[in-house]
Amino acid sequence: MIIELEPVFNNIGYEKSFDYELITEDCQITGINPFIKPIAVKGFVRNRAGIVEIKAQAIADMQLFCDRCAAEIYKKLIVPINHVLVTKLNNEDNDDFLVVGDMRFDLDPLAREDILLELPTKVLCRDDCKGLCPQCGKNLNQEPCSCEKPIDPRLEALRQLLDNN
């Protein structure tokens, strides 16, 4: 979504709101698009005392898989999008501000970046997820398995000593 910022920068107290859906076809994580539908982005751009800020909220419905047991999870992700916009920087090393040179701002890349940065690094169906049995593959959240735990090969000689006694 392109936002025309000239009236915002030129009028102190001016506010421009927006409400749109961000298409997520190119938002993939390890080859899978976790977003069930387009992401709702709602917010405003305003000039308060000469400082132009963008404040928005993105709401995404996601389909993920548990990292331990591979169970399907549906999750709603709410991401705040808060940035200060400027027409030029005095200090080029400053990453706190977004430079808008031509008074037009494409919100899509910024919203997409903020959303991807907020994605969880570890997804669990629940905090105490037991995962899958490494031997038989049973989901240990549903039922225990009857597999014997493998013996560490470094301790095999000790096991043989205990079996002989």
N, C-alpha and C positions, 0 to 999 in steps of 0.2 A: 504494500500500500504506500503510495507516494503522498506525502504531506507537504503542502505549500506553506512554508514558514515565514515568508516575507511579512504578512500582517502580524504574525506573532512577535517577530523581532522588532518591528517598528512601532508597536503599540503596547506600552506598559499596562498590565492588567488584562490583556487580551488572552482568551482561552479558546482553544479549538479542540473539540472532542472527536473521538473516532470509536467505531465498533465494527469489527469485521472478522472474517474467518481466514486463518492462515492455512494454506494448502500444505500438506506434509508429505507429498510423494517423494521428495528427495531427502527426507530425514530418516536415515537408516542407521541402525546400530547392528553391527556384525551381519549386515546383509538383510536385516528384517526391519520393517517399518512398525514400530510399536504403537503408533497412534491409530486409534480406531476410526476417528473422524477428524475433520479439520479442527484446528485449535482456535478457540474463541479468544480474541484479543480485544480488550476494551480499556479505554483510558483517555488521556487528554495531553495536549501540549499547551503550556501557558508561560506567559512572561510576567514574572513577579519581581518587581523592583529592578528590572533590567536583566534578570537571570531567567533564561529560557530553559525549562525543564520538561522532560517527558516522563509521565507517570502512567503506568498501565498495569494490567494484570492479564496473564494468559492462563487459560484453563484448558487442560488437555486430558482426554480420556485415553487411557493406555491399556494395552494387553501385553503383559510380560510373563516370563516364566521364572519360577523359583530357581535360584542358583544351586540349591542342594537337592531338591527332589523333582524338579522340572514340572511342578504343578502350574497350571495356568492361573494367572492373577490379573484381576482388573483393578486398576488404580486411577484415581483422579489426581492430577498434578496441578497445583496452583503456583504460578511463578510470577513474582513481582518484577516489573520492568521499570527501573528508575535510573534516568541519566540526565546529565546537564549538557545542553547543546550550545556551541559557540560558533562564531563565524571565522575566528582565527585564534591561534595560540601564541602567547608570548614565549612560553617555554616549550619547545618541541618534545621534550622528554616526559611531559605530563600526560598520563593515561586516564585522568579523572574526567576529562571532557571529550565530547564527540564533536568533531569539526564538520560544519555544514557550510560548504563554500558557495553553492549556487542557490541557496534558500529553498531547496527541495530535499526532502529526506525520505529515503526508502526504509520503511519500518520493518519489512519482512526479514532481511538478514540479521538485524539487531534482535528481533524477537526470537528468531530461530536459534541464534547463538546463546541467548540467555536461557532458553528452554533446554537446549542440549547440555549446558553447563550445570543445570539443576537436576539432571537425571541421576537417579541413585546409582552408586557404583556397585552395590551389592543388593540384589533383590531376593527377599525371602517371603515365603507364603505366610509365615508367622515367626516370631522371634525364637521360639524353641524348636524349629524345624530340625528333625533328625536325619533327613536326607535319605539316600538310597543305600542299600547294603552293597558294598563293593564286590561281594562274591556272587550273590544271586540276583541282585537288582531290585529286590522288593522295596516298596516304599515303607520305611520304618515308622512313619507317622500313622499308617493304617494298621499295621500288624508287625510284630517282631518276627525275625527270621530264625531259622534253626541252624544256620551255618556256623561251623567252628571257625574261630578266629585263626588266621594263619600264624605260624610261629616264625619269629624273626630268625633267619638263617644263622645269624651270629650267635644265637642262643641254642641252636640245635644240639650241640654237644652237652650242654647242661641238661636239656630235656632227656637225652639218652641216659645220663647218669641217674636222674630221678626215676626213670622207668625201670632201671635195673635194680633198684632198691626196693 
